[in-house]
Amino acid sequence: MTPTRDVVELILEDHRTMEDLLRLMRSTEADRQTALHDFAHLMIAHGEAERASVHPVLVSFEDADTVEHIESAHQEAVKVLFALLQVSATPA
């Protein structure tokens, strides 16, 4: 049986990984395309997991406007990510 992990620690671990991938995407010496691909997959999975497991619990601790703001920020981040993926997919 797999041991249970704290959801907060998992979220923080994802955020650290995303920060590392963002650094790679800014590096001229890194494989930026792979970093972007990995970032996109992690960001989408992370956002879906947060929306499914964290946001419903958050509603009981925060007002609805705060939770709505968090969800809107995630949606905006995904829009930016998709735009970045489209630019990266365009041949030079």
Biopython code that builds the backbone (N, CA, C, O; Angstrom):
import numpy as np
from Bio.PDB.StructureBuilder import StructureBuilder

atoms = [
    (1, "MET", "N", (0.837, -1.179, 0.000)),
    (1, "MET", "CA", (0.000, 0.000, 0.000)),
    (1, "MET", "C", (0.885, 1.247, 0.000)),
    (1, "MET", "O", (1.870, 1.316, 0.735)),
    (2, "THR", "N", (0.531, 2.222, -0.821)),
    (2, "THR", "CA", (1.290, 3.469, -0.918)),
    (2, "THR", "C", (0.951, 4.362, 0.272)),
    (2, "THR", "O", (-0.223, 4.536, 0.599)),
    (3, "PRO", "N", (1.977, 4.933, 0.928)),
    (3, "PRO", "CA", (1.689, 5.831, 2.051)),
    (3, "PRO", "C", (0.999, 7.108, 1.563)),
    (3, "PRO", "O", (1.273, 7.599, 0.468)),
    (4, "THR", "N", (0.112, 7.626, 2.389)),
    (4, "THR", "CA", (-0.602, 8.859, 2.069)),
    (4, "THR", "C", (0.330, 10.045, 2.228)),
    (4, "THR", "O", (1.094, 10.115, 3.191)),
    (5, "ARG", "N", (0.268, 10.990, 1.274)),
    (5, "ARG", "CA", (1.099, 12.189, 1.350)),
    (5, "ARG", "C", (0.205, 13.398, 1.574)),
    (5, "ARG", "O", (-0.930, 13.442, 1.100)),
    (6, "ASP", "N", (0.716, 14.356, 2.285)),
    (6, "ASP", "CA", (0.011, 15.590, 2.582)),
    (6, "ASP", "C", (-0.213, 16.373, 1.292)),
    (6, "ASP", "O", (0.728, 16.601, 0.532)),
    (7, "VAL", "N", (-1.451, 16.785, 1.044)),
    (7, "VAL", "CA", (-1.786, 17.496, -0.186)),
    (7, "VAL", "C", (-1.007, 18.806, -0.292)),
    (7, "VAL", "O", (-0.617, 19.202, -1.390)),
    (8, "VAL", "N", (-0.778, 19.478, 0.826)),
    (8, "VAL", "CA", (-0.022, 20.735, 0.795)),
    (8, "VAL", "C", (1.412, 20.474, 0.332)),
    (8, "VAL", "O", (1.957, 21.243, -0.460)),
    (9, "GLU", "N", (2.017, 19.407, 0.815)),
    (9, "GLU", "CA", (3.385, 19.076, 0.394)),
    (9, "GLU", "C", (3.425, 18.735, -1.094)),
    (9, "GLU", "O", (4.372, 19.104, -1.788)),
    (10, "LEU", "N", (2.410, 18.037, -1.583)),
    (10, "LEU", "CA", (2.348, 17.722, -3.016)),
    (10, "LEU", "C", (2.216, 18.991, -3.856)),
    (10, "LEU", "O", (2.859, 19.121, -4.897)),
    (11, "ILE", "N", (1.382, 19.924, -3.401)),
    (11, "ILE", "CA", (1.218, 21.196, -4.119)),
    (11, "ILE", "C", (2.534, 21.957, -4.144)),
    (11, "ILE", "O", (2.941, 22.468, -5.187)),
    (12, "LEU", "N", (3.200, 22.034, -2.997)),
    (12, "LEU", "CA", (4.471, 22.752, -2.934)),
    (12, "LEU", "C", (5.533, 22.083, -3.803)),
    (12, "LEU", "O", (6.339, 22.761, -4.440)),
    (13, "GLU", "N", (5.531, 20.767, -3.825)),
    (13, "GLU", "CA", (6.480, 20.031, -4.675)),
    (13, "GLU", "C", (6.234, 20.354, -6.153)),
    (13, "GLU", "O", (7.181, 20.576, -6.909)),
    (14, "ASP", "N", (4.961, 20.379, -6.561)),
    (14, "ASP", "CA", (4.630, 20.753, -7.942)),
    (14, "ASP", "C", (5.105, 22.166, -8.248)),
    (14, "ASP", "O", (5.661, 22.423, -9.316)),
    (15, "HIS", "N", (4.886, 23.082, -7.305)),
    (15, "HIS", "CA", (5.300, 24.477, -7.531)),
    (15, "HIS", "C", (6.813, 24.580, -7.682)),
    (15, "HIS", "O", (7.300, 25.334, -8.523)),
    (16, "ARG", "N", (7.552, 23.837, -6.885)),
    (16, "ARG", "CA", (9.022, 23.847, -7.014)),
    (16, "ARG", "C", (9.442, 23.291, -8.375)),
    (16, "ARG", "O", (10.333, 23.833, -9.028)),
    (17, "THR", "N", (8.797, 22.217, -8.789)),
    (17, "THR", "CA", (9.112, 21.633, -10.094)),
    (17, "THR", "C", (8.786, 22.611, -11.213)),
    (17, "THR", "O", (9.559, 22.747, -12.161)),
    (18, "MET", "N", (7.644, 23.296, -11.115)),
    (18, "MET", "CA", (7.283, 24.277, -12.141)),
    (18, "MET", "C", (8.284, 25.428, -12.167)),
    (18, "MET", "O", (8.627, 25.917, -13.244)),
    (19, "GLU", "N", (8.757, 25.868, -11.007)),
    (19, "GLU", "CA", (9.780, 26.922, -10.965)),
    (19, "GLU", "C", (11.058, 26.453, -11.653)),
    (19, "GLU", "O", (11.673, 27.211, -12.404)),
    (20, "ASP", "N", (11.462, 25.205, -11.400)),
    (20, "ASP", "CA", (12.652, 24.652, -12.065)),
    (20, "ASP", "C", (12.459, 24.622, -13.583)),
    (20, "ASP", "O", (13.369, 24.963, -14.339)),
    (21, "LEU", "N", (11.269, 24.212, -14.019)),
    (21, "LEU", "CA", (10.996, 24.151, -15.457)),
    (21, "LEU", "C", (10.969, 25.548, -16.075)),
    (21, "LEU", "O", (11.420, 25.731, -17.206)),
    (22, "LEU", "N", (10.450, 26.527, -15.350)),
    (22, "LEU", "CA", (10.474, 27.907, -15.851)),
    (22, "LEU", "C", (11.912, 28.393, -16.018)),
    (22, "LEU", "O", (12.226, 29.077, -16.992)),
    (23, "ARG", "N", (12.781, 28.047, -15.078)),
    (23, "ARG", "CA", (14.195, 28.418, -15.208)),
    (23, "ARG", "C", (14.806, 27.773, -16.450)),
    (23, "ARG", "O", (15.569, 28.414, -17.173)),
    (24, "LEU", "N", (14.476, 26.519, -16.695)),
    (24, "LEU", "CA", (14.984, 25.837, -17.890)),
    (24, "LEU", "C", (14.470, 26.504, -19.170)),
    (24, "LEU", "O", (15.207, 26.629, -20.148)),
    (25, "MET", "N", (13.213, 26.926, -19.157)),
    (25, "MET", "CA", (12.649, 27.566, -20.344)),
    (25, "MET", "C", (13.318, 28.910, -20.636)),
    (25, "MET", "O", (13.310, 29.371, -21.777)),
    (26, "ARG", "N", (13.895, 29.539, -19.614)),
    (26, "ARG", "CA", (14.591, 30.816, -19.810)),
    (26, "ARG", "C", (16.058, 30.610, -20.188)),
    (26, "ARG", "O", (16.712, 31.546, -20.648)),
    (27, "SER", "N", (16.573, 29.416, -20.002)),
    (27, "SER", "CA", (17.985, 29.139, -20.256)),
    (27, "SER", "C", (18.236, 28.925, -21.745)),
    (27, "SER", "O", (17.503, 28.196, -22.413)),
    (28, "THR", "N", (19.272, 29.564, -22.250)),
    (28, "THR", "CA", (19.625, 29.370, -23.661)),
    (28, "THR", "C", (20.362, 28.050, -23.875)),
    (28, "THR", "O", (20.530, 27.609, -25.012)),
    (29, "GLU", "N", (20.795, 27.431, -22.802)),
    (29, "GLU", "CA", (21.549, 26.181, -22.911)),
    (29, "GLU", "C", (20.697, 24.949, -22.663)),
    (29, "GLU", "O", (21.169, 23.826, -22.843)),
    (30, "ALA", "N", (19.455, 25.138, -22.254)),
    (30, "ALA", "CA", (18.583, 24.007, -21.911)),
    (30, "ALA", "C", (17.738, 23.592, -23.110)),
    (30, "ALA", "O", (17.645, 24.308, -24.107)),
    (31, "ASP", "N", (17.135, 22.437, -22.986)),
    (31, "ASP", "CA", (16.170, 21.969, -23.982)),
    (31, "ASP", "C", (14.828, 22.623, -23.630)),
    (31, "ASP", "O", (14.013, 22.058, -22.901)),
    (32, "ARG", "N", (14.627, 23.809, -24.161)),
    (32, "ARG", "CA", (13.446, 24.601, -23.810)),
    (32, "ARG", "C", (12.144, 23.931, -24.209)),
    (32, "ARG", "O", (11.156, 24.005, -23.478)),
    (33, "GLN", "N", (12.136, 23.286, -25.346)),
    (33, "GLN", "CA", (10.907, 22.655, -25.836)),
    (33, "GLN", "C", (10.475, 21.526, -24.897)),
    (33, "GLN", "O", (9.289, 21.394, -24.595)),
    (34, "THR", "N", (11.413, 20.725, -24.441)),
    (34, "THR", "CA", (11.089, 19.654, -23.505)),
    (34, "THR", "C", (10.620, 20.235, -22.173)),
    (34, "THR", "O", (9.670, 19.731, -21.575)),
    (35, "ALA", "N", (11.279, 21.287, -21.713)),
    (35, "ALA", "CA", (10.875, 21.933, -20.467)),
    (35, "ALA", "C", (9.458, 22.486, -20.582)),
    (35, "ALA", "O", (8.660, 22.352, -19.654)),
    (36, "LEU", "N", (9.145, 23.105, -21.718)),
    (36, "LEU", "CA", (7.802, 23.635, -21.938)),
    (36, "LEU", "C", (6.774, 22.511, -21.954)),
    (36, "LEU", "O", (5.709, 22.633, -21.349)),
    (37, "HIS", "N", (7.086, 21.429, -22.637)),
    (37, "HIS", "CA", (6.191, 20.271, -22.708)),
    (37, "HIS", "C", (5.941, 19.708, -21.301)),
    (37, "HIS", "O", (4.798, 19.447, -20.927)),
    (38, "ASP", "N", (7.007, 19.526, -20.535)),
    (38, "ASP", "CA", (6.880, 19.002, -19.166)),
    (38, "ASP", "C", (6.087, 19.966, -18.282)),
    (38, "ASP", "O", (5.256, 19.545, -17.478)),
    (39, "PHE", "N", (6.355, 21.271, -18.441)),
    (39, "PHE", "CA", (5.645, 22.291, -17.673)),
    (39, "PHE", "C", (4.150, 22.248, -17.981)),
    (39, "PHE", "O", (3.319, 22.295, -17.074)),
    (40, "ALA", "N", (3.815, 22.160, -19.271)),
    (40, "ALA", "CA", (2.413, 22.148, -19.681)),
    (40, "ALA", "C", (1.672, 20.970, -19.066)),
    (40, "ALA", "O", (0.578, 21.130, -18.526)),
    (41, "HIS", "N", (2.266, 19.794, -19.148)),
    (41, "HIS", "CA", (1.619, 18.607, -18.582)),
    (41, "HIS", "C", (1.437, 18.743, -17.069)),
    (41, "HIS", "O", (0.371, 18.435, -16.537)),
    (42, "LEU", "N", (2.474, 19.203, -16.388)),
    (42, "LEU", "CA", (2.393, 19.339, -14.939)),
    (42, "LEU", "C", (1.380, 20.407, -14.541)),
    (42, "LEU", "O", (0.603, 20.210, -13.606)),
    (43, "MET", "N", (1.386, 21.532, -15.242)),
    (43, "MET", "CA", (0.483, 22.624, -14.880)),
    (43, "MET", "C", (-0.976, 22.219, -15.054)),
    (43, "MET", "O", (-1.808, 22.529, -14.202)),
    (44, "ILE", "N", (-1.292, 21.539, -16.135)),
    (44, "ILE", "CA", (-2.675, 21.108, -16.362)),
    (44, "ILE", "C", (-3.087, 20.080, -15.308)),
    (44, "ILE", "O", (-4.162, 20.198, -14.719)),
    (45, "ALA", "N", (-2.256, 19.088, -15.068)),
    (45, "ALA", "CA", (-2.582, 18.068, -14.064)),
    (45, "ALA", "C", (-2.709, 18.693, -12.673)),
    (45, "ALA", "O", (-3.622, 18.360, -11.917)),
    (46, "HIS", "N", (-1.799, 19.586, -12.348)),
    (46, "HIS", "CA", (-1.796, 20.250, -11.047)),
    (46, "HIS", "C", (-3.080, 21.063, -10.862)),
    (46, "HIS", "O", (-3.721, 20.991, -9.814)),
    (47, "GLY", "N", (-3.447, 21.830, -11.880)),
    (47, "GLY", "CA", (-4.649, 22.646, -11.800)),
    (47, "GLY", "C", (-5.906, 21.804, -11.636)),
    (47, "GLY", "O", (-6.789, 22.141, -10.847)),
    (48, "GLU", "N", (-5.982, 20.712, -12.383)),
    (48, "GLU", "CA", (-7.147, 19.826, -12.271)),
    (48, "GLU", "C", (-7.221, 19.185, -10.883)),
    (48, "GLU", "O", (-8.301, 19.079, -10.301)),
    (49, "ALA", "N", (-6.084, 18.765, -10.363)),
    (49, "ALA", "CA", (-6.064, 18.154, -9.023)),
    (49, "ALA", "C", (-6.463, 19.166, -7.956)),
    (49, "ALA", "O", (-7.225, 18.846, -7.044)),
    (50, "GLU", "N", (-5.948, 20.383, -8.071)),
    (50, "GLU", "CA", (-6.322, 21.431, -7.107)),
    (50, "GLU", "C", (-7.813, 21.715, -7.182)),
    (50, "GLU", "O", (-8.485, 21.819, -6.155)),
    (51, "ARG", "N", (-8.326, 21.840, -8.393)),
    (51, "ARG", "CA", (-9.753, 22.149, -8.566)),
    (51, "ARG", "C", (-10.626, 21.031, -7.988)),
    (51, "ARG", "O", (-11.676, 21.300, -7.406)),
    (52, "ALA", "N", (-10.197, 19.799, -8.147)),
    (52, "ALA", "CA", (-11.002, 18.669, -7.687)),
    (52, "ALA", "C", (-10.900, 18.419, -6.182)),
    (52, "ALA", "O", (-11.887, 18.052, -5.545)),
    (53, "SER", "N", (-9.711, 18.617, -5.615)),
    (53, "SER", "CA", (-9.545, 18.216, -4.216)),
    (53, "SER", "C", (-9.320, 19.360, -3.237)),
    (53, "SER", "O", (-9.658, 19.233, -2.060)),
    (54, "VAL", "N", (-8.763, 20.462, -3.693)),
    (54, "VAL", "CA", (-8.442, 21.546, -2.764)),
    (54, "VAL", "C", (-9.529, 22.618, -2.745)),
    (54, "VAL", "O", (-9.955, 23.051, -1.674)),
    (55, "HIS", "N", (-9.974, 23.042, -3.912)),
    (55, "HIS", "CA", (-10.939, 24.140, -3.966)),
    (55, "HIS", "C", (-12.231, 23.849, -3.206)),
    (55, "HIS", "O", (-12.737, 24.742, -2.527)),
    (56, "PRO", "N", (-12.791, 22.626, -3.291)),
    (56, "PRO", "CA", (-14.005, 22.361, -2.509)),
    (56, "PRO", "C", (-13.775, 22.513, -0.994)),
    (56, "PRO", "O", (-14.666, 22.970, -0.278)),
    (57, "VAL", "N", (-12.615, 22.141, -0.519)),
    (57, "VAL", "CA", (-12.295, 22.287, 0.902)),
    (57, "VAL", "C", (-12.029, 23.747, 1.231)),
    (57, "VAL", "O", (-12.407, 24.230, 2.298)),
    (58, "LEU", "N", (-11.384, 24.441, 0.317)),
    (58, "LEU", "CA", (-11.041, 25.847, 0.521)),
    (58, "LEU", "C", (-12.285, 26.711, 0.723)),
    (58, "LEU", "O", (-12.252, 27.695, 1.463)),
    (59, "VAL", "N", (-13.380, 26.337, 0.061)),
    (59, "VAL", "CA", (-14.624, 27.093, 0.173)),
    (59, "VAL", "C", (-15.081, 27.183, 1.631)),
    (59, "VAL", "O", (-15.674, 28.186, 2.029)),
    (60, "SER", "N", (-14.814, 26.156, 2.422)),
    (60, "SER", "CA", (-15.253, 26.202, 3.819)),
    (60, "SER", "C", (-14.369, 27.085, 4.687)),
    (60, "SER", "O", (-14.745, 27.399, 5.816)),
    (61, "PHE", "N", (-13.200, 27.496, 4.189)),
    (61, "PHE", "CA", (-12.295, 28.360, 4.952)),
    (61, "PHE", "C", (-12.212, 29.783, 4.400)),
    (61, "PHE", "O", (-11.853, 30.712, 5.123)),
    (62, "GLU", "N", (-12.538, 29.948, 3.142)),
    (62, "GLU", "CA", (-12.425, 31.247, 2.472)),
    (62, "GLU", "C", (-13.786, 31.634, 1.905)),
    (62, "GLU", "O", (-14.667, 30.789, 1.750)),
    (63, "ASP", "N", (-13.946, 32.906, 1.601)),
    (63, "ASP", "CA", (-15.192, 33.321, 0.971)),
    (63, "ASP", "C", (-15.183, 32.894, -0.498)),
    (63, "ASP", "O", (-14.129, 32.627, -1.075)),
    (64, "ALA", "N", (-16.354, 32.835, -1.076)),
    (64, "ALA", "CA", (-16.508, 32.364, -2.459)),
    (64, "ALA", "C", (-15.729, 33.227, -3.442)),
    (64, "ALA", "O", (-15.215, 32.714, -4.436)),
    (65, "ASP", "N", (-15.631, 34.548, -3.180)),
    (65, "ASP", "CA", (-14.894, 35.433, -4.079)),
    (65, "ASP", "C", (-13.414, 35.071, -4.145)),
    (65, "ASP", "O", (-12.806, 35.128, -5.214)),
    (66, "THR", "N", (-12.837, 34.700, -3.011)),
    (66, "THR", "CA", (-11.417, 34.321, -2.977)),
    (66, "THR", "C", (-11.187, 33.059, -3.798)),
    (66, "THR", "O", (-10.240, 32.982, -4.581)),
    (67, "VAL", "N", (-12.052, 32.080, -3.616)),
    (67, "VAL", "CA", (-11.917, 30.824, -4.371)),
    (67, "VAL", "C", (-12.131, 31.084, -5.860)),
    (67, "VAL", "O", (-11.420, 30.528, -6.697)),
    (68, "GLU", "N", (-13.100, 31.921, -6.188)),
    (68, "GLU", "CA", (-13.345, 32.270, -7.593)),
    (68, "GLU", "C", (-12.125, 32.982, -8.190)),
    (68, "GLU", "O", (-11.761, 32.739, -9.340)),
    (69, "HIS", "N", (-11.503, 33.856, -7.404)),
    (69, "HIS", "CA", (-10.290, 34.558, -7.869)),
    (69, "HIS", "C", (-9.167, 33.556, -8.151)),
    (69, "HIS", "O", (-8.467, 33.674, -9.156)),
    (70, "ILE", "N", (-8.996, 32.577, -7.272)),
    (70, "ILE", "CA", (-7.960, 31.553, -7.460)),
    (70, "ILE", "C", (-8.233, 30.763, -8.735)),
    (70, "ILE", "O", (-7.322, 30.514, -9.525)),
    (71, "GLU", "N", (-9.487, 30.373, -8.932)),
    (71, "GLU", "CA", (-9.844, 29.607, -10.124)),
    (71, "GLU", "C", (-9.649, 30.441, -11.391)),
    (71, "GLU", "O", (-9.195, 29.920, -12.409)),
    (72, "SER", "N", (-9.987, 31.721, -11.335)),
    (72, "SER", "CA", (-9.787, 32.605, -12.487)),
    (72, "SER", "C", (-8.308, 32.752, -12.815)),
    (72, "SER", "O", (-7.926, 32.779, -13.984)),
    (73, "ALA", "N", (-7.474, 32.849, -11.777)),
    (73, "ALA", "CA", (-6.029, 32.955, -11.998)),
    (73, "ALA", "C", (-5.498, 31.701, -12.684)),
    (73, "ALA", "O", (-4.641, 31.796, -13.563)),
    (74, "HIS", "N", (-5.992, 30.531, -12.296)),
    (74, "HIS", "CA", (-5.584, 29.282, -12.947)),
    (74, "HIS", "C", (-6.018, 29.274, -14.406)),
    (74, "HIS", "O", (-5.252, 28.868, -15.281)),
    (75, "GLN", "N", (-7.246, 29.722, -14.674)),
    (75, "GLN", "CA", (-7.742, 29.751, -16.049)),
    (75, "GLN", "C", (-6.917, 30.698, -16.916)),
    (75, "GLN", "O", (-6.623, 30.387, -18.070)),
    (76, "GLU", "N", (-6.550, 31.836, -16.372)),
    (76, "GLU", "CA", (-5.716, 32.792, -17.115)),
    (76, "GLU", "C", (-4.334, 32.200, -17.391)),
    (76, "GLU", "O", (-3.786, 32.377, -18.479)),
    (77, "ALA", "N", (-3.781, 31.505, -16.418)),
    (77, "ALA", "CA", (-2.471, 30.879, -16.595)),
    (77, "ALA", "C", (-2.528, 29.832, -17.705)),
    (77, "ALA", "O", (-1.588, 29.714, -18.491)),
    (78, "VAL", "N", (-3.611, 29.080, -17.775)),
    (78, "VAL", "CA", (-3.759, 28.074, -18.829)),
    (78, "VAL", "C", (-3.869, 28.749, -20.199)),
    (78, "VAL", "O", (-3.308, 28.249, -21.174)),
    (79, "LYS", "N", (-4.578, 29.868, -20.288)),
    (79, "LYS", "CA", (-4.674, 30.600, -21.550)),
    (79, "LYS", "C", (-3.289, 31.057, -22.018)),
    (79, "LYS", "O", (-2.954, 30.946, -23.197)),
    (80, "VAL", "N", (-2.498, 31.566, -21.085)),
    (80, "VAL", "CA", (-1.141, 32.005, -21.423)),
    (80, "VAL", "C", (-0.306, 30.810, -21.865)),
    (80, "VAL", "O", (0.449, 30.899, -22.833)),
    (81, "LEU", "N", (-0.442, 29.699, -21.160)),
    (81, "LEU", "CA", (0.301, 28.492, -21.514)),
    (81, "LEU", "C", (-0.053, 28.039, -22.929)),
    (81, "LEU", "O", (0.840, 27.715, -23.712)),
    (82, "PHE", "N", (-1.341, 28.012, -23.267)),
    (82, "PHE", "CA", (-1.742, 27.599, -24.606)),
    (82, "PHE", "C", (-1.201, 28.546, -25.666)),
    (82, "PHE", "O", (-0.776, 28.104, -26.733)),
    (83, "ALA", "N", (-1.213, 29.839, -25.384)),
    (83, "ALA", "CA", (-0.646, 30.810, -26.327)),
    (83, "ALA", "C", (0.843, 30.542, -26.519)),
    (83, "ALA", "O", (1.344, 30.583, -27.643)),
    (84, "LEU", "N", (1.540, 30.272, -25.437)),
    (84, "LEU", "CA", (2.970, 29.975, -25.512)),
    (84, "LEU", "C", (3.225, 28.701, -26.306)),
    (84, "LEU", "O", (4.165, 28.636, -27.098)),
    (85, "LEU", "N", (2.394, 27.697, -26.094)),
    (85, "LEU", "CA", (2.536, 26.449, -26.844)),
    (85, "LEU", "C", (2.307, 26.682, -28.341)),
    (85, "LEU", "O", (2.984, 26.076, -29.171)),
    (86, "GLN", "N", (1.369, 27.546, -28.685)),
    (86, "GLN", "CA", (1.102, 27.841, -30.104)),
    (86, "GLN", "C", (2.280, 28.571, -30.729)),
    (86, "GLN", "O", (2.651, 28.276, -31.865)),
    (87, "VAL", "N", (2.870, 29.514, -30.017)),
    (87, "VAL", "CA", (4.021, 30.247, -30.533)),
    (87, "VAL", "C", (5.192, 29.295, -30.702)),
    (87, "VAL", "O", (5.895, 29.345, -31.712)),
    (88, "SER", "N", (5.407, 28.426, -29.718)),
    (88, "SER", "CA", (6.525, 27.487, -29.764)),
    (88, "SER", "C", (6.352, 26.457, -30.893)),
    (88, "SER", "O", (7.335, 25.949, -31.434)),
    (89, "ALA", "N", (5.104, 26.159, -31.237)),
    (89, "ALA", "CA", (4.857, 25.169, -32.281)),
    (89, "ALA", "C", (4.985, 25.757, -33.679)),
    (89, "ALA", "O", (5.073, 25.015, -34.657)),
    (90, "THR", "N", (4.996, 27.074, -33.784)),
    (90, "THR", "CA", (5.094, 27.736, -35.083)),
    (90, "THR", "C", (6.525, 27.643, -35.606)),
    (90, "THR", "O", (7.459, 28.027, -34.902)),
    (91, "PRO", "N", (6.716, 27.140, -36.828)),
    (91, "PRO", "CA", (8.079, 27.056, -37.369)),
    (91, "PRO", "C", (8.687, 28.439, -37.551)),
    (91, "PRO", "O", (7.988, 29.404, -37.861)),
    (92, "ALA", "N", (9.990, 28.518, -37.354)),
    (92, "ALA", "CA", (10.690, 29.805, -37.479)),
    (92, "ALA", "C", (10.890, 30.179, -38.916)),
    (92, "ALA", "O", (11.461, 31.230, -39.207)),
]
sb = StructureBuilder()
sb.init_structure("model")
sb.init_model(0)
sb.init_chain("A")
sb.init_seg("    ")
for serial, (resi, resn, name, xyz) in enumerate(atoms, 1):
    if name == "N":
        sb.init_residue(resn, " ", resi, " ")
    sb.init_atom(name, np.array(xyz, "f"), 0.0, 1.0, " ", f" {name:<3s}", serial, name[0])
structure = sb.get_structure()
